[in-house]
Structure formats: C-alpha cells, structure tokens
C-alpha cells in the first residue's frame, strides 16, 4: 500500500499546484514521504497564517507573543502557541514528474518538454502521438486550439490530467485519448509506470484527415485533393469555417456576406482567409490551401456569388 499512498500524494500535490503544510498530511501520506524520496521537497510558505496546531481545522493569523515566540488565535481553540515546524510545507518536484512520465510512455529523449503556457506542457511524442500534461482538464476543453497546435496527421493526441471531481466518461472526441493520472499511472521502484488499458492491445488509430464531407474531414480542417497534393491538405481554423459555411449551402450560389456571417468571421469575402501573405510566399502549405479554394469554390464575380459544387447532394467535385 506504500506505493499506492505515495502515488495518491503525488497526484494530490500536482492537482493542487501549490505547497501543502505537513500538518495537513494524513498518517499514510506522511509515511509515504519516505518512499517518494526526491519526488517531493521541503519549501517555504507564507507563515503569516497557519493551520491551528491544536485542532488543525482553521487557518489563523500569526502574532508575536511579546517574548520572542509566536501564537495564533483560533476561533475554536483561542490563543495557541505556534512552533517553527507548524509552518513546514512540502511541494512536488514537477520536473521529476514530467521526466518520469516521459520515461513511462517511452517518449524519445531527443524530444524536449515544451511549456505551452497556462500550466499545459507538451512532454513529447510517443510513437507519433503528441502527449500533453495539464493539471486542469477544463483548460484543454475550453481552449481546443491547444490540441490543434500539437496535432499530427495520422496520430492521436494523449492528454494526461488528474481526475476531476465532475467529469465522467470521455470528454474528448475521436483522435484524443484521455489518460487520468490516478488511474493510468502508478509509482513503482522510484519511478512511474504506465498502466495500459485492456483495449489498448490492438489500438485503432483514427486518421482525423479521413474524408467525411466530400473531400473534407469531419471538422473541415483537412481536404483530400490528389490533383493538388499527395497528402491531405490542412487548413487554418478560419479557412475551415469558410468551407463549413459553404458546405452548409449545399452547392447553391450565395453572397459573401451570408457565407462570412455564418462562418463567424469579419472578412468581407471567402477568399480573404486564403490569400497568401508575403512572408508565406513559396511555402507549400499556404500554396496548397489557396489552390484548394480555387479548385473547390466557384465564384460569379459580377453577381458577387459563391458556390461549392461538391456540397450538392449526390454531386462529385470535378478536379479536371
């Protein structure tokens, strides 16, 4: 049980993200400290307030007792003497955690750890699957662009988080595997071991670029156009929104205003988000995105109308 208690303490410290007072540890957690070794370290916290040393129920302000000592006034216990070790705290060595998680997932050592900001870290790639670590699941759910920054064609993303108090089931769609820190990893022999799920013996890799809507993927962020590119073409969020908007009109010619309004973008015309910027000239990705727009969208310039023929029911796009 020592290893189990040690891992539970690691998860608690990481989820909180702040030092904890030694006085708040349970007897089992305190015993686990000897097992964890360098994974936790002593630290200094603000000692102007302490947990009441007597009842350990209330935080109370610390005052000098006029004799060189200190005391706090607990609402239940009244004046209580405060010793130096009453403010003793410990913190998780989070660099230790990140490095051990990399080893547990066989992440190549040449891949560094990237701090993506907002307490989200990219630990590297495990067999072409980007691995993210964050202490708060909602951080990733509320900012899906984080996933787009690390996504690779043909590989799913792994997101490691502590177990939240409310979320049940899988919060992500296809292409993202959620690894709950408390359930999928454990402390063993001074390191961290990954616990494979029963279904992972024959993993199924979901290709997010697979055509679902005509040549487009389900989220319109990819298009398979062999006459333009030998590999699927990836689009920016704005470009995907324009294609999704055009698709919704089912091939009918529509004004730029309606298209951009439905896409939720401030540009005047659909082509605006596909124009190649000066700094991107000569780069294959912007050129492919621009060529895809030209191949898929029919423009009636005089009438100011735009249509995407491949969105018409039962009508295939012609790439000739």
PETA-V601348 format. One record per pair of residues at least 4 apart in sequence whose C-alpha atoms are under 7 Angstrom apart, sorted by the first residue. I is the first residue (numbers start at 0). J is the second residue. Records with the same first field share a line. If there is no record, write none. Layout:
I = J ; J
This chain:
0 = 4
1 = 5 ; 31
2 = 6 ; 186 ; 187
3 = 7 ; 186
4 = 8 ; 27 ; 28 ; 31
5 = 9 ; 28 ; 31 ; 32 ; 34 ; 35 ; 186
6 = 10 ; 185 ; 186
7 = 11 ; 181
8 = 12 ; 28
9 = 13 ; 91
10 = 14 ; 161 ; 180 ; 181
11 = 15
12 = 16 ; 17 ; 90 ; 91
13 = 91 ; 134
14 = 134 ; 161
17 = 90
18 = 88 ; 89 ; 90
19 = 88 ; 89 ; 90
20 = 86 ; 87 ; 88 ; 89
21 = 87 ; 88 ; 89
22 = 85
24 = 28 ; 29
25 = 29
26 = 30
27 = 31
28 = 32
31 = 35
32 = 36
35 = 39 ; 189
38 = 91 ; 92 ; 95
39 = 89 ; 90 ; 91 ; 92
40 = 89 ; 90 ; 91 ; 92
41 = 88 ; 89 ; 90
42 = 88 ; 89 ; 90
43 = 88
44 = 88
46 = 86
47 = 60 ; 61
48 = 58 ; 59 ; 60 ; 61
49 = 58 ; 59 ; 60 ; 61 ; 86
50 = 55 ; 56 ; 57 ; 58 ; 59
51 = 55 ; 56 ; 57 ; 58 ; 59 ; 73
52 = 81 ; 85
57 = 73
59 = 71 ; 72 ; 73
60 = 71 ; 72
61 = 69 ; 70 ; 71
62 = 69 ; 70 ; 71
63 = 67 ; 68 ; 69 ; 70
64 = 68 ; 69 ; 70
69 = 80 ; 81
70 = 78 ; 79 ; 80 ; 81
71 = 78 ; 79 ; 80 ; 81
72 = 77 ; 78 ; 79
73 = 77 ; 78
81 = 85
92 = 96
93 = 97
94 = 98
95 = 99
96 = 100
97 = 101 ; 122
98 = 102
99 = 103 ; 190 ; 191
100 = 104 ; 191
101 = 105 ; 106 ; 122
102 = 106
103 = 191 ; 192 ; 193
104 = 125 ; 193
105 = 125
106 = 123 ; 124 ; 125
110 = 123
111 = 123
112 = 120 ; 121 ; 122 ; 123
113 = 120 ; 121 ; 122
114 = 119 ; 120 ; 121
115 = 119 ; 120 ; 121
118 = 133 ; 134
119 = 131 ; 132 ; 133
120 = 131 ; 132 ; 133
121 = 130 ; 131 ; 132
122 = 130 ; 131 ; 132
123 = 129 ; 130
124 = 128 ; 129 ; 130
125 = 129 ; 130
127 = 154
128 = 154 ; 155 ; 156 ; 157
129 = 149 ; 150 ; 156 ; 157
130 = 156 ; 157 ; 158
131 = 157 ; 158 ; 159
132 = 158 ; 159 ; 160
133 = 159 ; 160
134 = 160 ; 161
135 = 160
136 = 140 ; 160
137 = 141
138 = 142
139 = 143 ; 145
143 = 147
144 = 148
146 = 150
150 = 156
152 = 206 ; 207 ; 208
153 = 205 ; 206 ; 207
154 = 204 ; 206
155 = 174 ; 175 ; 204 ; 205
156 = 174 ; 175 ; 176
157 = 175 ; 176 ; 177 ; 178
158 = 176 ; 177 ; 178
159 = 177 ; 178 ; 179 ; 180
160 = 178 ; 179 ; 180
161 = 179 ; 180 ; 181
162 = 179 ; 180 ; 181
169 = 177
171 = 175
173 = 205
174 = 205 ; 207
178 = 183
179 = 183
180 = 184
183 = 193 ; 194 ; 195
184 = 191 ; 192 ; 193 ; 194
185 = 191 ; 192 ; 193
186 = 190 ; 191 ; 192
187 = 191 ; 192
195 = 199
207 = 216
208 = 216 ; 221 ; 222 ; 231
209 = 216
210 = 214 ; 215 ; 216 ; 222 ; 223
211 = 215 ; 216 ; 217
212 = 216 ; 217
213 = 309
214 = 222 ; 223 ; 224
215 = 219 ; 221 ; 222 ; 223
216 = 220 ; 221 ; 222
219 = 239 ; 242 ; 243
220 = 233 ; 234 ; 235 ; 239
221 = 231 ; 232 ; 233 ; 234
222 = 231 ; 232 ; 233
223 = 231 ; 232
224 = 228 ; 231
225 = 229
226 = 318
227 = 287
228 = 232
232 = 287 ; 288
234 = 238 ; 239 ; 288
235 = 239
236 = 240
237 = 241 ; 272
238 = 242 ; 272 ; 273
239 = 243
240 = 244 ; 262
241 = 245 ; 259 ; 262 ; 269
242 = 246
243 = 247
244 = 258 ; 261 ; 262
245 = 258 ; 306 ; 307
246 = 250 ; 307 ; 310
249 = 310 ; 311 ; 312
250 = 306 ; 307 ; 308 ; 309 ; 310 ; 311
251 = 306
252 = 304 ; 305 ; 306
253 = 257 ; 258 ; 304 ; 305 ; 306
254 = 258 ; 303 ; 304 ; 305
255 = 259 ; 267 ; 268 ; 269 ; 303 ; 304 ; 305
256 = 260 ; 267
257 = 261
258 = 262
259 = 263 ; 264 ; 265 ; 266 ; 268 ; 269
260 = 264
266 = 271
270 = 274
273 = 288 ; 289
274 = 289
275 = 279 ; 280 ; 285
276 = 280
279 = 285
282 = 286
283 = 287
284 = 288
285 = 289
286 = 290
287 = 291
288 = 292
289 = 293
290 = 294
291 = 295
292 = 296
294 = 318
295 = 307
296 = 305 ; 306 ; 307
297 = 305 ; 306 ; 307
298 = 304 ; 305 ; 306
299 = 303 ; 304 ; 305
300 = 304
308 = 316
309 = 314 ; 315 ; 316
